[in-house]
């Protein structure tokens, strides 16, 4: 049984090449040999490759073995290089071995050649497998790192194709299905950047045929990978949709192609296609295995990015709905509140106390609805940016007194005694409505969770900031919930027991932060909670 052997001979004497071939055939090789004798011919032959071994004379007219070794080293190829020469001595042999030759011996010992070639082929195979394994490990490790960086869908698409080029292929295209019926080229990377724009233009003009019997569409439909170790021009002629399309495909100088499906959790998301041009080795089963693993990791990242994109879109639609709904509710509530206010004043003059009480109760409910609507509007506003402020001179003590006055009826209803202790002169440049919103939120919170218990409001200053403390003796807050309650929809208790949207403290903190201040909560010794609002006395 013979072993195929592709030999590149650097030799000026054709007769010596015949002798080399004869000796190799005696050693059991089926030899395919090409002879070169200049640096240019060697460079071109290496580009066409692949070669199993290079057998070189030491000295030729205008060329020699050390120069040939430099050409091989510059090509970046790992091909066993053996010097076989009638003039090589010990000194020359040592020099070429230092330069990268694997062996050397005189032509008088050609009987050694088959054994030397067999040994070098085995060692080269081990080196190639080791280098390939290291490349594959590095590529997949980098893929995991890169694909975990972003949840942006388009960025993830582009990262996927960049991972494969140039380590694994000359170019990489990713075909994605938006509608589950057709594929479109969504990302492309090429060793030659100029080919990227041309590739997209060709993909636009000649889209993937959904019923194609091979290529990305076939792999997408069937879910099985496709490895084409050779891509003859006759195959391209079948695939081309026009003469111009065929010219483009031929310009790619395709040697091998791999198509692998991007399998999602339930459906095939698309196909990743890798192409090797003629200056690269053909793809192998090992390359296909790496491509499948890269596609698996890429599909997972793409599906996560797609789900994140869909969730962001759902949140945007929800916020848009809340904004529209709140705007639509605000106008009739305002009109209803004004009408009830007018009726309350008229009832006080003309009707019984019972009628007045009923109307006031209805008016409080309308105001509560109005507060909920304003809360929804603020949440919608915060989802698109910061809270706008209208700064003016505000006395915190006066403002707190006004808020407590408005809460007197509600406090009486739940059996809470309100006390206020804020010194004069806590004045700053703040947005009055926003600060009222914060104080109202903290006070309403204290009444809700501390019925039949006193609520104290105290003020102080250290010259740089003003502080307002709202302290209750209610159910208190677990330590691990002290921060969570300031999150959007954050709660420390069940909504079934206490109601509310879970947005009041979230808005209070964001309003304080918009002023350059802060709000925090702490447990009160002996039971209850203590909320502190801190605002800078000078504008932030």
C-alpha positions in Angstrom: 0.0 0.0 0.0 1.4 3.4 -1.0 1.2 6.7 0.8 0.4 9.8 -1.2 3.1 12.4 -0.9 3.2 15.9 -2.3 6.8 17.0 -2.7 8.1 20.4 -3.4 11.6 20.1 -4.8 14.0 23.1 -4.7 16.4 21.8 -7.2 18.2 23.1 -10.4 18.9 19.6 -11.8 15.9 17.6 -13.1 17.9 14.4 -13.0 18.4 14.7 -9.3 14.6 15.2 -8.9 14.1 11.9 -10.8 16.5 10.2 -8.4 14.6 11.6 -5.3 11.3 10.5 -6.7 12.6 7.0 -7.5 14.0 6.6 -3.9 10.7 7.8 -2.4 8.6 5.4 -4.5 10.9 2.5 -3.3 10.0 3.6 0.2 6.3 3.2 -0.4 5.2 6.7 -1.4 3.0 7.7 -4.3 4.9 10.8 -5.2 3.5 14.0 -6.7 6.4 16.3 -7.2 6.9 19.9 -8.4 10.3 21.5 -9.0 11.2 25.1 -8.4 14.6 26.8 -8.5 14.0 30.5 -7.6 12.5 32.4 -4.7 9.6 33.6 -6.8 8.8 30.1 -8.0 9.0 28.8 -4.4 6.7 31.5 -3.1 4.1 30.9 -5.8 4.2 27.1 -5.3 3.7 27.6 -1.5 0.7 29.8 -2.2 -0.8 27.1 -4.4 0.0 24.3 -1.9 -0.5 22.3 0.1 2.8 20.3 0.3 3.8 17.5 2.6 7.5 18.0 2.4 10.2 20.3 0.8 13.4 18.7 -0.4 16.0 21.2 -1.2 19.5 21.2 -2.8 21.9 23.3 -0.8 23.4 25.4 -3.5 21.9 26.4 -6.9 22.7 29.2 -9.4 21.2 32.3 -7.8 19.5 30.5 -5.0 20.3 28.3 -2.0 18.8 26.4 0.9 19.1 29.2 3.5 17.3 31.6 1.2 14.6 28.9 0.6 14.2 28.5 4.3 13.6 32.3 4.7 10.9 32.2 2.0 9.2 29.3 3.9 9.5 31.1 7.2 8.0 34.2 5.8 5.0 32.2 4.5 4.1 31.2 8.0 3.6 27.5 6.8 4.9 24.6 8.8 6.2 22.2 6.2 9.1 19.8 6.9 12.3 21.1 5.1 15.0 18.6 4.3 18.3 19.5 2.7 19.6 16.8 0.2 22.8 17.9 -1.5 26.0 16.6 -2.9 28.0 19.5 -1.5 26.6 19.9 2.1 29.2 19.5 4.8 28.9 19.4 8.5 29.2 23.2 8.9 26.6 23.9 6.3 24.3 21.2 7.8 24.5 22.8 11.2 23.7 26.2 9.8 20.6 25.1 7.9 19.4 23.2 10.9 19.7 26.4 13.0 17.7 28.1 10.2 14.8 25.7 10.5 15.7 22.7 8.3 14.5 19.4 9.8 17.3 17.2 8.5 20.2 17.2 6.0 22.4 14.5 4.4 24.4 14.0 1.2 22.9 12.6 -2.0 25.1 9.6 -1.6 22.9 8.5 1.2 19.5 8.8 -0.6 18.5 5.4 0.8 17.9 7.3 4.1 15.4 9.6 2.5 12.1 7.6 2.8 12.7 6.9 6.5 13.5 10.6 7.1 10.4 11.7 5.2 8.2 9.3 7.2 9.6 10.5 10.5 9.1 14.2 9.5 5.6 13.6 8.3 4.7 12.0 11.7 6.3 14.8 13.7 4.6 17.4 11.5 1.2 15.8 12.0 1.7 15.9 15.8 2.8 19.6 15.6 -0.2 20.5 13.4 -2.6 18.7 15.7 -1.2 20.4 18.8 -1.2 23.8 17.1 -4.8 23.3 15.9 -6.0 22.2 19.4 -4.4 25.3 20.9 -5.9 27.5 18.3 -9.4 26.0 18.8 -9.1 26.3 22.6 -8.1 29.9 22.3 -10.8 30.7 19.8 -13.6 29.2 21.8 -12.3 30.7 25.0 -12.3 34.1 23.4 -15.8 33.5 22.0 -17.2 32.9 25.4 -15.6 36.0 26.7 -16.6 38.3 23.8 -20.1 37.0 23.5 -20.8 37.6 27.2 -20.0 41.3 26.9 -23.1 42.7 25.2 -26.8 42.0 25.0 -27.1 44.3 22.0 -28.5 42.1 19.2 -26.7 43.7 16.2 -23.4 44.0 18.1 -23.6 40.3 19.0 -24.2 39.5 15.3 -21.0 41.4 14.4 -19.0 39.9 17.2 -19.9 36.4 16.0 -18.5 36.8 12.5 -15.4 38.7 13.8 -14.5 35.7 16.0 -13.9 33.3 13.1 -11.8 35.6 10.9 -8.9 35.1 10.3 -8.2 32.4 12.9 -10.6 29.8 11.4 -11.6 31.1 7.9 -11.0 33.8 5.3 -14.4 35.1 5.7 -17.6 34.5 7.8 -21.2 35.4 7.0 -24.1 35.1 9.3 -27.6 34.5 7.8 -30.5 35.3 10.1 -34.2 34.8 9.8 -36.5 37.6 11.0 -39.7 36.0 9.9 -39.0 32.3 10.1 -39.5 32.0 6.3 -36.4 33.6 4.7 -32.8 34.2 5.4 -30.9 37.5 5.1 -27.2 38.2 5.5 -27.1 40.0 8.8 -23.3 40.2 9.4 -20.2 39.6 7.3 -16.4 39.7 8.1 -13.7 39.3 5.5 -9.9 39.4 5.7 -10.1 42.1 3.0 -12.3 44.8 4.5 -13.2 46.1 1.0 -15.0 42.8 0.4 -17.5 43.4 3.2 -19.4 46.2 1.5 -19.3 44.3 -1.8 -20.6 41.2 -0.1 -23.6 43.0 1.4 -24.4 44.5 -2.0 -24.3 41.1 -3.7 -26.5 39.7 -0.9 -29.0 42.5 -1.4 -29.1 41.9 -5.1 -29.0 38.1 -5.0 -30.8 37.1 -1.8 -30.7 33.5 -0.5 -33.1 31.2 -2.4 -35.3 29.6 0.3 -35.7 26.4 -1.7 -32.0 26.0 -2.6 -30.8 22.4 -2.5 -27.5 23.3 -0.9 -25.9 26.1 1.1 -27.3 28.3 4.0 -31.0 27.7 3.1 -30.6 23.9 2.9 -28.8 23.8 6.3 -31.4 26.2 7.9 -34.3 24.0 6.7 -32.7 20.7 7.7 -30.7 21.8 10.7 -27.7 19.7 9.6 -24.2 21.1 9.0 -22.6 21.0 5.6 -18.8 20.6 4.9 -17.7 21.2 1.3 -13.9 20.4 1.3 -13.7 21.4 -2.4 -15.7 24.0 -4.2 -15.2 23.5 -8.0 -16.3 26.3 -10.4 -19.0 23.9 -11.8 -20.7 24.1 -8.4 -20.6 27.9 -8.4 -22.1 27.9 -11.9 -25.1 26.0 -10.5 -25.6 28.4 -7.6 -25.1 31.6 -9.5 -28.2 33.6 -10.2 -26.7 35.6 -13.0 -23.3 36.0 -14.9 -22.4 38.9 -12.6 -23.2 36.8 -9.5 -21.0 34.0 -10.9 -18.1 36.5 -11.4 -18.5 37.6 -7.8 -18.4 34.0 -6.5 -15.4 33.1 -8.7 -13.6 36.2 -7.3 -13.9 34.8 -3.8 -11.4 32.1 -4.9 -13.2 29.5 -2.7 -11.4 26.4 -1.8 -13.7 25.1 1.0 -16.9 26.1 2.7 -18.7 25.2 6.0 -22.3 25.9 6.8 -23.5 25.3 10.4 -26.9 25.9 11.8 -27.5 28.4 14.7 -29.8 26.3 16.8 -32.0 28.2 19.2 -33.9 26.6 22.1 -36.9 25.9 19.9 -36.0 26.8 16.3 -33.0 27.4 14.0 -32.2 31.1 14.2 -30.0 31.1 11.1 -26.8 29.8 9.6 -23.1 30.7 10.0 -21.1 30.2 6.8 -17.3 30.0 6.8 -15.2 30.3 3.7 -11.6 29.3 3.0 -9.9 31.0 0.0 -7.3 29.3 -2.2 -4.4 30.4 -0.1 -5.7 28.5 2.9 -5.8 24.7 3.6 -9.1 22.9 2.9 -11.5 22.7 5.8 -11.5 19.3 7.6 -13.8 17.5 10.0 -11.9 19.1 12.9 -12.7 22.5 11.5 -16.3 21.5 11.3 -16.3 20.5 14.9 -14.9 23.8 16.0 -17.4 25.6 13.8 -20.3 23.7 15.4 -19.2 24.6 18.9 -18.7 28.2 17.9 -22.2 28.2 16.4 -23.7 26.7 19.5 -22.2 29.4 21.7 -23.1 32.1 19.2 -26.7 30.9 19.0 -27.1 31.1 22.8 -25.7 34.6 22.8 -27.9 35.7 19.9 -31.0 34.2 21.5 -30.3 36.0 24.8 -29.7 39.2 22.9 -33.0 38.7 21.0 -34.9 38.0 24.2 -33.4 41.1 25.8 -34.3 43.2 22.8 -37.9 41.9 22.9 -38.1 42.6 26.6 -36.8 46.1 26.1 -39.4 46.7 23.4 -42.2 45.3 25.7 -41.0 47.7 28.4 -41.0 50.6 26.0 -44.6 49.8 24.9 -45.7 49.5 28.5 -44.2 52.8 29.5 -45.7 54.4 26.4 -49.1 52.9 27.3 -48.7 54.2 30.9 -47.9 57.7 29.7 -50.8 57.8 27.3 -53.2 56.3 29.8 -52.1 58.8 32.5 -52.5 61.7 30.2 -56.0 60.6 29.2 -57.0 60.1 32.9 -55.6 63.4 34.1 -58.0 65.7 32.2 -61.3 64.1 33.4 -60.0 63.7 37.0 -59.0 67.4 37.1 -62.5 68.4 35.9 -64.1 66.0 38.4 -62.1 67.4 41.2 -63.0 71.0 40.4 -66.7 70.1 40.2 -66.6 68.2 43.5 -64.7 71.1 45.1 -67.4 73.5 43.9 -70.1 71.2 45.3 -68.4 71.0 48.7 -68.3 74.8 49.0 -72.0 75.0 47.9 -73.0 72.1 50.3 -71.3 73.9 53.2 -73.6 76.9 52.5 -76.8 75.1 51.7 -76.8 71.4 52.7 -76.4 69.2 55.8 -73.2 68.2 57.4 -73.7 64.7 56.2 -73.8 65.8 52.6 -70.6 67.9 53.1 -68.8 64.9 54.6 -69.8 62.6 51.7 -68.6 65.1 49.1 -65.3 65.7 50.9 -64.8 62.0 51.1 -65.4 61.8 47.3 -63.0 64.7 46.7 -60.3 62.9 48.7 -60.7 59.8 46.5 -60.4 62.0 43.4 -57.3 63.6 44.7 -55.8 60.1 45.5 -56.6 59.0 41.9 -54.9 62.2 40.7 -51.8 61.4 42.8 -51.7 57.9 41.3 -51.9 59.4 37.8 -49.1 61.9 38.5 -47.0 59.0 39.9 -47.5 57.0 36.6 -46.5 60.1 34.6 -43.4 60.6 36.7 -42.4 56.9 36.3 -42.9 57.2 32.5 -40.8 60.4 32.6 -38.0 58.7 34.5 -37.8 55.8 32.1 -36.8 58.3 29.4 -34.5 60.6 31.4 -34.1 62.7 34.6 -36.8 64.6 36.4 -36.9 68.2 35.3 -36.7 70.7 38.2 -38.2 74.2 38.6 -36.0 75.7 41.3 -37.2 78.4 43.6 -36.6 79.6 47.2 -38.3 77.1 49.5 -38.6 77.1 53.3 -38.6 73.4 54.3 -40.3 74.0 57.7 -43.2 75.9 56.0 -43.5 73.3 53.3 -43.6 70.4 55.8 -46.2 72.3 57.9 -48.4 72.7 54.8 -48.1 69.0 54.0 -48.9 67.9 57.5 -52.0 70.1 57.4 -53.2 68.4 54.3 -52.7 65.0 56.0 -54.6 65.9 59.2 -57.9 64.4 58.2 -56.2 61.2 57.0 -54.2 61.0 60.2 -57.3 61.3 62.3 -59.0 58.6 60.2 -56.2 56.1 61.1 -55.7 57.3 64.6 -52.3 58.8 64.2 -51.1 61.9 66.0 -48.8 64.1 63.9 -46.1 66.3 65.4 -43.8 68.8 63.6 -40.5 70.1 64.9 -38.6 71.9 62.2 -36.5 75.0 63.1 -36.8 78.2 61.1 -34.4 79.1 58.4 -34.1 75.7 56.5 -34.2 77.4 53.2 -32.8 76.2 49.9 -33.2 76.4 46.1 -35.5 73.5 45.4 -38.4 72.4 43.3 -41.4 73.0 45.6 -43.7 70.4 44.0 -41.0 67.7 44.0 -40.1 68.3 47.6 -43.7 68.3 48.6 -44.0 65.0 46.7 -41.2 63.5 48.7 -42.5 64.7 52.1 -46.0 63.6 51.2 -44.8 60.2 50.1 -42.8 59.7 53.4 -45.8 60.8 55.5 -48.3 58.7 53.6 -46.0 55.7 54.1 -45.8 56.4 57.9 -49.6 56.5 58.2 -50.1 53.4 56.1 -47.7 51.2 58.1 -48.2 52.8 61.6 -51.9 53.2 62.3 -52.9 54.3 65.8 -49.3 55.3 66.5 -47.7 58.7 66.6 -45.8 60.1 63.6 -43.0 62.7 64.2 -41.5 65.0 61.6 -38.3 66.7 62.7 -35.9 69.0 60.8 -32.3 69.9 61.3 -29.2 71.3 59.4 -25.4 71.1 59.6 -25.0 74.2 57.5 -24.5 72.3 54.2 -27.6 70.2 54.0 -31.1 70.3 55.4 -32.5 67.1 56.9 -36.1 66.1 57.4 -36.8 63.0 59.4 -40.2 61.2 59.4 -40.4 58.7 62.1 -43.2 56.2 62.8 -43.8 53.3 65.3 -45.4 51.0 62.8 -44.5 47.5 61.6 -40.9 48.4 60.8 -38.7 47.3 57.9 -36.5 44.2 57.8 -32.8 45.1 57.5 -32.4 43.3 54.1 -35.3 45.3 52.7 -34.1 48.8 53.6 -32.6 49.4 50.2 -35.1 47.3 48.1 -38.1 49.4 49.1 -36.6 52.3 47.1 -36.5 50.2 43.9 -39.2 50.6 41.3 -42.2 48.4 42.4 -40.1 47.5 45.5 -42.0 46.3 48.6 -41.1 44.9 52.0 -44.7 43.6 52.5 -47.4 41.9 50.4 -49.4 44.2 48.1 -52.5 42.3 49.1 -52.2 43.5 52.7 -51.2 47.1 52.1 -52.0 48.0 48.5 -50.3 50.7 46.5 -48.1 50.6 43.4 -44.7 50.3 45.1 -43.6 53.5 43.4 -43.8 56.2 46.1 -40.4 55.7 47.7 -38.8 55.1 44.3 -40.0 58.5 43.1 -39.0 60.1 46.5 -35.4 58.9 46.1 -35.2 59.9 42.4 -36.6 63.4 43.3 -34.1 63.8 46.1 -31.2 62.7 43.8 -32.3 65.2 41.2 -31.6 67.9 43.7 -28.3 66.4 44.6 -29.7 65.0 47.9 -30.8 61.6 49.1 -33.4 59.6 51.0 -32.7 56.6 53.1 -34.5 54.4 55.6 -33.5 52.9 58.9 -35.1 50.8 61.6 -36.2 52.7 64.7 -35.0 51.3 68.0 -38.1 49.9 69.8 -40.1 49.4 66.5 -41.1 51.4 63.5 -39.1 53.1 60.8 -37.2 56.3 60.3 -36.9 57.9 56.9 -34.5 60.8 56.3 -34.6 63.3 53.5 -31.4 65.2 52.9 -31.2 68.2 50.6 -28.3 70.5 49.8 -28.8 74.1 51.0 -26.9 75.3 47.9 -27.9 74.2 44.4 -26.2 71.0 43.2 
